[in-house]
Amino acid sequence: MAQPLHPAHPVSDNSPTAGRLPFVLLLAGTGIGGLVVAGALALWFHYGSQMFFEMIRAGFAACF
């Protein structure tokens, strides 16, 4: 006889690493986002706002 695809009682994961992957992914995403923001601020302070916006405009023009 065929077994149902989903059991009536969900299987719980009681291992020590259960639930760790979403936290690690969130932490990695936050770190990468922080690096992007820090890089943008570094470019802004180094080149000034006019050059920064000119680089952004040139990038958009190249993409579209």
N, CA, C and O atoms as a CHARMM CRD file, in Angstrom:
* protein
*
  256
    1    1 MET  N      0.84600  -1.17400   0.00000 PROA 1      0.00000
    2    1 MET  CA     0.00000   0.00000   0.00000 PROA 1      0.00000
    3    1 MET  C      0.89300   1.24100   0.00000 PROA 1      0.00000
    4    1 MET  O      1.93400   1.25000   0.65700 PROA 1      0.00000
    5    2 ALA  N      0.50700   2.26500  -0.71400 PROA 2      0.00000
    6    2 ALA  CA     1.30700   3.48500  -0.83000 PROA 2      0.00000
    7    2 ALA  C      1.21000   4.30300   0.45900 PROA 2      0.00000
    8    2 ALA  O      0.16200   4.36400   1.10300 PROA 2      0.00000
    9    3 GLN  N      2.30900   4.91500   0.80600 PROA 3      0.00000
   10    3 GLN  CA     2.35600   5.78800   1.97900 PROA 3      0.00000
   11    3 GLN  C      2.04100   7.22300   1.54700 PROA 3      0.00000
   12    3 GLN  O      2.36100   7.61400   0.42400 PROA 3      0.00000
   13    4 PRO  N      1.41900   8.00600   2.42500 PROA 4      0.00000
   14    4 PRO  CA     1.14800   9.40700   2.07100 PROA 4      0.00000
   15    4 PRO  C      2.46200  10.19200   1.96700 PROA 4      0.00000
   16    4 PRO  O      3.44700   9.87800   2.63500 PROA 4      0.00000
   17    5 LEU  N      2.44800  11.22000   1.11200 PROA 5      0.00000
   18    5 LEU  CA     3.65000  12.03000   0.92700 PROA 5      0.00000
   19    5 LEU  C      3.99000  12.83200   2.18200 PROA 5      0.00000
   20    5 LEU  O      5.16000  12.98900   2.52900 PROA 5      0.00000
   21    6 HSD  N      2.97400  13.32900   2.84800 PROA 6      0.00000
   22    6 HSD  CA     3.19000  14.12600   4.04900 PROA 6      0.00000
   23    6 HSD  C      2.66000  13.35500   5.25300 PROA 6      0.00000
   24    6 HSD  O      1.47600  13.02100   5.29600 PROA 6      0.00000
   25    7 PRO  N      3.51700  13.06900   6.22800 PROA 7      0.00000
   26    7 PRO  CA     3.01600  12.34200   7.39200 PROA 7      0.00000
   27    7 PRO  C      2.04400  13.19700   8.19800 PROA 7      0.00000
   28    7 PRO  O      2.06000  14.42500   8.11800 PROA 7      0.00000
   29    8 ALA  N      1.21400  12.53500   8.96300 PROA 8      0.00000
   30    8 ALA  CA     0.22600  13.24200   9.78000 PROA 8      0.00000
   31    8 ALA  C      0.90700  14.10200  10.83800 PROA 8      0.00000
   32    8 ALA  O      0.43200  15.18800  11.16900 PROA 8      0.00000
   33    9 HSD  N      2.02400  13.60600  11.36500 PROA 9      0.00000
   34    9 HSD  CA     2.78500  14.35500  12.36100 PROA 9      0.00000
   35    9 HSD  C      4.10900  14.77200  11.73700 PROA 9      0.00000
   36    9 HSD  O      4.90200  13.91600  11.34600 PROA 9      0.00000
   37   10 PRO  N      4.36300  16.08900  11.63700 PROA 10     0.00000
   38   10 PRO  CA     5.60600  16.52900  11.00900 PROA 10     0.00000
   39   10 PRO  C      6.82800  16.07500  11.81500 PROA 10     0.00000
   40   10 PRO  O      6.80200  16.02600  13.04400 PROA 10     0.00000
   41   11 VAL  N      7.87000  15.75500  11.10200 PROA 11     0.00000
   42   11 VAL  CA     9.10800  15.31500  11.73700 PROA 11     0.00000
   43   11 VAL  C      9.86400  16.55200  12.20200 PROA 11     0.00000
   44   11 VAL  O     10.09500  17.47000  11.41500 PROA 11     0.00000
   45   12 SER  N     10.24800  16.58400  13.46000 PROA 12     0.00000
   46   12 SER  CA    10.99600  17.72900  13.97100 PROA 12     0.00000
   47   12 SER  C     12.48000  17.41100  14.00200 PROA 12     0.00000
   48   12 SER  O     12.87800  16.27200  14.24500 PROA 12     0.00000
   49   13 ASP  N     13.29000  18.42600  13.75600 PROA 13     0.00000
   50   13 ASP  CA    14.74200  18.27900  13.75000 PROA 13     0.00000
   51   13 ASP  C     15.26500  18.78700  15.08700 PROA 13     0.00000
   52   13 ASP  O     15.21700  19.98700  15.35800 PROA 13     0.00000
   53   14 ASN  N     15.75400  17.89800  15.90700 PROA 14     0.00000
   54   14 ASN  CA    16.25800  18.27400  17.22500 PROA 14     0.00000
   55   14 ASN  C     17.77800  18.32500  17.26600 PROA 14     0.00000
   56   14 ASN  O     18.36700  18.30300  18.34600 PROA 14     0.00000
   57   15 SER  N     18.41900  18.39200  16.10300 PROA 15     0.00000
   58   15 SER  CA    19.87500  18.42900  16.08000 PROA 15     0.00000
   59   15 SER  C     20.36700  19.79000  16.57100 PROA 15     0.00000
   60   15 SER  O     19.61900  20.76700  16.53900 PROA 15     0.00000
   61   16 PRO  N     21.62700  19.86100  17.02700 PROA 16     0.00000
   62   16 PRO  CA    22.16400  21.14000  17.52600 PROA 16     0.00000
   63   16 PRO  C     22.23700  22.22600  16.46100 PROA 16     0.00000
   64   16 PRO  O     22.24000  23.41000  16.79600 PROA 16     0.00000
   65   17 THR  N     22.29600  21.85300  15.18500 PROA 17     0.00000
   66   17 THR  CA    22.39700  22.85500  14.12800 PROA 17     0.00000
   67   17 THR  C     21.04700  23.20700  13.52400 PROA 17     0.00000
   68   17 THR  O     21.00100  23.93300  12.53100 PROA 17     0.00000
   69   18 ALA  N     19.96200  22.72700  14.07800 PROA 18     0.00000
   70   18 ALA  CA    18.63100  23.01700  13.55000 PROA 18     0.00000
   71   18 ALA  C     18.34500  24.50700  13.65800 PROA 18     0.00000
   72   18 ALA  O     18.51000  25.09800  14.72500 PROA 18     0.00000
   73   19 GLY  N     17.92100  25.11200  12.56200 PROA 19     0.00000
   74   19 GLY  CA    17.58800  26.52800  12.55700 PROA 19     0.00000
   75   19 GLY  C     18.78200  27.43700  12.41500 PROA 19     0.00000
   76   19 GLY  O     18.62300  28.65700  12.46700 PROA 19     0.00000
   77   20 ARG  N     19.96300  26.90200  12.23800 PROA 20     0.00000
   78   20 ARG  CA    21.15900  27.72100  12.16000 PROA 20     0.00000
   79   20 ARG  C     21.34500  28.31200  10.76400 PROA 20     0.00000
   80   20 ARG  O     21.84400  29.43000  10.63700 PROA 20     0.00000
   81   21 LEU  N     20.96000  27.59200   9.72100 PROA 21     0.00000
   82   21 LEU  CA    21.18800  28.04800   8.35300 PROA 21     0.00000
   83   21 LEU  C     20.50000  29.38300   8.05700 PROA 21     0.00000
   84   21 LEU  O     21.15000  30.26300   7.49400 PROA 21     0.00000
   85   22 PRO  N     19.23300  29.58500   8.39900 PROA 22     0.00000
   86   22 PRO  CA    18.62500  30.89700   8.12300 PROA 22     0.00000
   87   22 PRO  C     19.34900  32.03100   8.83800 PROA 22     0.00000
   88   22 PRO  O     19.48800  33.12300   8.28700 PROA 22     0.00000
   89   23 PHE  N     19.80800  31.78400  10.05600 PROA 23     0.00000
   90   23 PHE  CA    20.52300  32.81300  10.79800 PROA 23     0.00000
   91   23 PHE  C     21.84600  33.14200  10.12100 PROA 23     0.00000
   92   23 PHE  O     22.21700  34.31100  10.01700 PROA 23     0.00000
   93   24 VAL  N     22.55800  32.12000   9.66000 PROA 24     0.00000
   94   24 VAL  CA    23.83700  32.33400   8.98200 PROA 24     0.00000
   95   24 VAL  C     23.62600  33.09000   7.67400 PROA 24     0.00000
   96   24 VAL  O     24.40100  33.98900   7.34700 PROA 24     0.00000
   97   25 LEU  N     22.58400  32.73300   6.92500 PROA 25     0.00000
   98   25 LEU  CA    22.28400  33.43800   5.68200 PROA 25     0.00000
   99   25 LEU  C     21.91500  34.89700   5.94700 PROA 25     0.00000
  100   25 LEU  O     22.34100  35.78700   5.21000 PROA 25     0.00000
  101   26 LEU  N     21.14000  35.14400   6.97600 PROA 26     0.00000
  102   26 LEU  CA    20.77800  36.50800   7.33600 PROA 26     0.00000
  103   26 LEU  C     22.01100  37.30100   7.74000 PROA 26     0.00000
  104   26 LEU  O     22.16300  38.45700   7.34300 PROA 26     0.00000
  105   27 LEU  N     22.88400  36.69900   8.51600 PROA 27     0.00000
  106   27 LEU  CA    24.11200  37.35300   8.94900 PROA 27     0.00000
  107   27 LEU  C     25.01200  37.65600   7.75300 PROA 27     0.00000
  108   27 LEU  O     25.58400  38.74300   7.67300 PROA 27     0.00000
  109   28 ALA  N     25.14500  36.71300   6.82700 PROA 28     0.00000
  110   28 ALA  CA    25.96600  36.92700   5.64200 PROA 28     0.00000
  111   28 ALA  C     25.38000  38.03800   4.76500 PROA 28     0.00000
  112   28 ALA  O     26.11700  38.88600   4.26300 PROA 28     0.00000
  113   29 GLY  N     24.07400  38.03400   4.58300 PROA 29     0.00000
  114   29 GLY  CA    23.42500  39.07900   3.79400 PROA 29     0.00000
  115   29 GLY  C     23.59200  40.45500   4.41000 PROA 29     0.00000
  116   29 GLY  O     23.81300  41.43900   3.70400 PROA 29     0.00000
  117   30 THR  N     23.48600  40.52000   5.72900 PROA 30     0.00000
  118   30 THR  CA    23.68400  41.78600   6.42900 PROA 30     0.00000
  119   30 THR  C     25.12100  42.26300   6.27600 PROA 30     0.00000
  120   30 THR  O     25.36700  43.45400   6.08300 PROA 30     0.00000
  121   31 GLY  N     26.06600  41.33600   6.36300 PROA 31     0.00000
  122   31 GLY  CA    27.47400  41.69800   6.21000 PROA 31     0.00000
  123   31 GLY  C     27.77800  42.21100   4.81300 PROA 31     0.00000
  124   31 GLY  O     28.47800  43.21100   4.65400 PROA 31     0.00000
  125   32 ILE  N     27.25500  41.53100   3.79900 PROA 32     0.00000
  126   32 ILE  CA    27.48300  41.96400   2.42100 PROA 32     0.00000
  127   32 ILE  C     26.82100  43.32400   2.16600 PROA 32     0.00000
  128   32 ILE  O     27.40200  44.19200   1.51400 PROA 32     0.00000
  129   33 GLY  N     25.61900  43.49500   2.68100 PROA 33     0.00000
  130   33 GLY  CA    24.94100  44.78400   2.53700 PROA 33     0.00000
  131   33 GLY  C     25.70800  45.90800   3.22300 PROA 33     0.00000
  132   33 GLY  O     25.79500  47.01800   2.69800 PROA 33     0.00000
  133   34 GLY  N     26.26100  45.61800   4.39000 PROA 34     0.00000
  134   34 GLY  CA    27.07100  46.60900   5.09600 PROA 34     0.00000
  135   34 GLY  C     28.32000  46.98300   4.31800 PROA 34     0.00000
  136   34 GLY  O     28.71400  48.14800   4.29300 PROA 34     0.00000
  137   35 LEU  N     28.95400  45.98500   3.67500 PROA 35     0.00000
  138   35 LEU  CA    30.13900  46.27000   2.86200 PROA 35     0.00000
  139   35 LEU  C     29.79400  47.13800   1.64900 PROA 35     0.00000
  140   35 LEU  O     30.55500  48.03200   1.28000 PROA 35     0.00000
  141   36 VAL  N     28.64500  46.86800   1.03700 PROA 36     0.00000
  142   36 VAL  CA    28.22200  47.67700  -0.10700 PROA 36     0.00000
  143   36 VAL  C     27.97600  49.12200   0.31500 PROA 36     0.00000
  144   36 VAL  O     28.39900  50.05400  -0.36800 PROA 36     0.00000
  145   37 VAL  N     27.29700  49.30300   1.43600 PROA 37     0.00000
  146   37 VAL  CA    27.03000  50.66000   1.92400 PROA 37     0.00000
  147   37 VAL  C     28.33000  51.35600   2.29800 PROA 37     0.00000
  148   37 VAL  O     28.51400  52.53000   1.97900 PROA 37     0.00000
  149   38 ALA  N     29.23300  50.64900   2.97000 PROA 38     0.00000
  150   38 ALA  CA    30.51700  51.24100   3.34600 PROA 38     0.00000
  151   38 ALA  C     31.32700  51.61300   2.11100 PROA 38     0.00000
  152   38 ALA  O     31.97900  52.65700   2.08800 PROA 38     0.00000
  153   39 GLY  N     31.29100  50.76700   1.08300 PROA 39     0.00000
  154   39 GLY  CA    31.99600  51.08700  -0.15100 PROA 39     0.00000
  155   39 GLY  C     31.41500  52.31300  -0.83200 PROA 39     0.00000
  156   39 GLY  O     32.15500  53.16400  -1.32400 PROA 39     0.00000
  157   40 ALA  N     30.10000  52.40500  -0.86200 PROA 40     0.00000
  158   40 ALA  CA    29.45000  53.57200  -1.47100 PROA 40     0.00000
  159   40 ALA  C     29.80800  54.84000  -0.71200 PROA 40     0.00000
  160   40 ALA  O     30.08100  55.87100  -1.32700 PROA 40     0.00000
  161   41 LEU  N     29.81100  54.77900   0.60600 PROA 41     0.00000
  162   41 LEU  CA    30.18800  55.95600   1.40200 PROA 41     0.00000
  163   41 LEU  C     31.65000  56.32500   1.19500 PROA 41     0.00000
  164   41 LEU  O     31.99200  57.50500   1.13200 PROA 41     0.00000
  165   42 ALA  N     32.51500  55.31400   1.08900 PROA 42     0.00000
  166   42 ALA  CA    33.93100  55.59400   0.85000 PROA 42     0.00000
  167   42 ALA  C     34.12300  56.29300  -0.49200 PROA 42     0.00000
  168   42 ALA  O     34.89200  57.25000  -0.58600 PROA 42     0.00000
  169   43 LEU  N     33.42900  55.82000  -1.53500 PROA 43     0.00000
  170   43 LEU  CA    33.51800  56.48900  -2.83800 PROA 43     0.00000
  171   43 LEU  C     32.96600  57.91100  -2.76700 PROA 43     0.00000
  172   43 LEU  O     33.52100  58.83000  -3.37000 PROA 43     0.00000
  173   44 TRP  N     31.88900  58.08100  -2.04100 PROA 44     0.00000
  174   44 TRP  CA    31.26900  59.39400  -1.91600 PROA 44     0.00000
  175   44 TRP  C     32.24400  60.37700  -1.27200 PROA 44     0.00000
  176   44 TRP  O     32.42900  61.49000  -1.76400 PROA 44     0.00000
  177   45 PHE  N     32.86200  59.96100  -0.17200 PROA 45     0.00000
  178   45 PHE  CA    33.77900  60.86600   0.52100 PROA 45     0.00000
  179   45 PHE  C     35.07300  61.08400  -0.26800 PROA 45     0.00000
  180   45 PHE  O     35.68100  62.15000  -0.17000 PROA 45     0.00000
  181   46 HSD  N     35.49400  60.09700  -1.03900 PROA 46     0.00000
  182   46 HSD  CA    36.73300  60.23400  -1.79300 PROA 46     0.00000
  183   46 HSD  C     36.55800  61.12000  -3.02500 PROA 46     0.00000
  184   46 HSD  O     37.38100  61.99900  -3.28200 PROA 46     0.00000
  185   47 TYR  N     35.48800  60.89000  -3.78400 PROA 47     0.00000
  186   47 TYR  CA    35.29400  61.61000  -5.03700 PROA 47     0.00000
  187   47 TYR  C     34.34600  62.79500  -4.93600 PROA 47     0.00000
  188   47 TYR  O     34.32500  63.63700  -5.83400 PROA 47     0.00000
  189   48 GLY  N     33.58100  62.88100  -3.89400 PROA 48     0.00000
  190   48 GLY  CA    32.60500  63.95000  -3.77200 PROA 48     0.00000
  191   48 GLY  C     31.28400  63.54800  -4.40500 PROA 48     0.00000
  192   48 GLY  O     31.22300  62.60100  -5.18900 PROA 48     0.00000
  193   49 SER  N     30.24700  64.26200  -4.06700 PROA 49     0.00000
  194   49 SER  CA    28.90700  63.87900  -4.50900 PROA 49     0.00000
  195   49 SER  C     28.73200  64.03300  -6.00900 PROA 49     0.00000
  196   49 SER  O     28.06300  63.20300  -6.62600 PROA 49     0.00000
  197   50 GLN  N     29.31400  65.07600  -6.63000 PROA 50     0.00000
  198   50 GLN  CA    29.13000  65.27100  -8.06800 PROA 50     0.00000
  199   50 GLN  C     29.70900  64.10900  -8.86400 PROA 50     0.00000
  200   50 GLN  O     29.05500  63.58500  -9.76600 PROA 50     0.00000
  201   51 MET  N     30.91800  63.71100  -8.53900 PROA 51     0.00000
  202   51 MET  CA    31.54700  62.59900  -9.25400 PROA 51     0.00000
  203   51 MET  C     30.82500  61.28800  -8.96100 PROA 51     0.00000
  204   51 MET  O     30.68300  60.44200  -9.84400 PROA 51     0.00000
  205   52 PHE  N     30.37200  61.12000  -7.72700 PROA 52     0.00000
  206   52 PHE  CA    29.66100  59.90700  -7.34700 PROA 52     0.00000
  207   52 PHE  C     28.38800  59.75200  -8.18100 PROA 52     0.00000
  208   52 PHE  O     28.13200  58.67800  -8.72400 PROA 52     0.00000
  209   53 PHE  N     27.59700  60.81100  -8.28600 PROA 53     0.00000
  210   53 PHE  CA    26.35600  60.73700  -9.05900 PROA 53     0.00000
  211   53 PHE  C     26.64400  60.60700 -10.54800 PROA 53     0.00000
  212   53 PHE  O     25.87500  59.97600 -11.27300 PROA 53     0.00000
  213   54 GLU  N     27.74900  61.19900 -11.01600 PROA 54     0.00000
  214   54 GLU  CA    28.12200  61.05800 -12.42000 PROA 54     0.00000
  215   54 GLU  C     28.47100  59.60000 -12.74300 PROA 54     0.00000
  216   54 GLU  O     28.13100  59.10900 -13.81900 PROA 54     0.00000
  217   55 MET  N     29.13600  58.92000 -11.83400 PROA 55     0.00000
  218   55 MET  CA    29.46700  57.50800 -12.02400 PROA 55     0.00000
  219   55 MET  C     28.20200  56.65500 -12.02600 PROA 55     0.00000
  220   55 MET  O     28.08000  55.72400 -12.82200 PROA 55     0.00000
  221   56 ILE  N     27.26200  56.96800 -11.13900 PROA 56     0.00000
  222   56 ILE  CA    25.98700  56.24000 -11.08900 PROA 56     0.00000
  223   56 ILE  C     25.23100  56.44400 -12.40400 PROA 56     0.00000
  224   56 ILE  O     24.70100  55.48600 -12.96800 PROA 56     0.00000
  225   57 ARG  N     25.17900  57.68100 -12.89500 PROA 57     0.00000
  226   57 ARG  CA    24.46400  57.99100 -14.13600 PROA 57     0.00000
  227   57 ARG  C     25.11300  57.26400 -15.31100 PROA 57     0.00000
  228   57 ARG  O     24.41400  56.72000 -16.16600 PROA 57     0.00000
  229   58 ALA  N     26.43300  57.25200 -15.35900 PROA 58     0.00000
  230   58 ALA  CA    27.12700  56.54700 -16.45300 PROA 58     0.00000
  231   58 ALA  C     26.85100  55.04600 -16.39000 PROA 58     0.00000
  232   58 ALA  O     26.71300  54.39500 -17.42600 PROA 58     0.00000
  233   59 GLY  N     26.77100  54.50300 -15.18800 PROA 59     0.00000
  234   59 GLY  CA    26.45900  53.07800 -15.03500 PROA 59     0.00000
  235   59 GLY  C     25.07100  52.74500 -15.53100 PROA 59     0.00000
  236   59 GLY  O     24.87500  51.74500 -16.22200 PROA 59     0.00000
  237   60 PHE  N     24.10100  53.58300 -15.18000 PROA 60     0.00000
  238   60 PHE  CA    22.73600  53.35800 -15.65800 PROA 60     0.00000
  239   60 PHE  C     22.66000  53.49900 -17.17600 PROA 60     0.00000
  240   60 PHE  O     21.96200  52.73000 -17.83800 PROA 60     0.00000
  241   61 ALA  N     23.38300  54.48800 -17.73300 PROA 61     0.00000
  242   61 ALA  CA    23.37600  54.68200 -19.18100 PROA 61     0.00000
  243   61 ALA  C     23.98000  53.47100 -19.88700 PROA 61     0.00000
  244   61 ALA  O     23.51600  53.08200 -20.95800 PROA 61     0.00000
  245   62 ALA  N     25.01400  52.87500 -19.29000 PROA 62     0.00000
  246   62 ALA  CA    25.63400  51.70700 -19.90200 PROA 62     0.00000
  247   62 ALA  C     24.70500  50.49400 -19.84600 PROA 62     0.00000
  248   62 ALA  O     24.70100  49.67500 -20.76500 PROA 62     0.00000
  249   63 CYS  N     23.92700  50.37600 -18.78700 PROA 63     0.00000
  250   63 CYS  CA    23.02900  49.21900 -18.64000 PROA 63     0.00000
  251   63 CYS  C     21.77600  49.35200 -19.49700 PROA 63     0.00000
  252   63 CYS  O     21.29400  48.36600 -20.05500 PROA 63     0.00000
  253   64 PHE  N     21.24900  50.56400 -19.60200 PROA 64     0.00000
  254   64 PHE  CA    19.97700  50.73600 -20.30600 PROA 64     0.00000
  255   64 PHE  C     20.20000  51.45800 -21.60700 PROA 64     0.00000
  256   64 PHE  O     19.24900  51.70000 -22.35000 PROA 64     0.00000
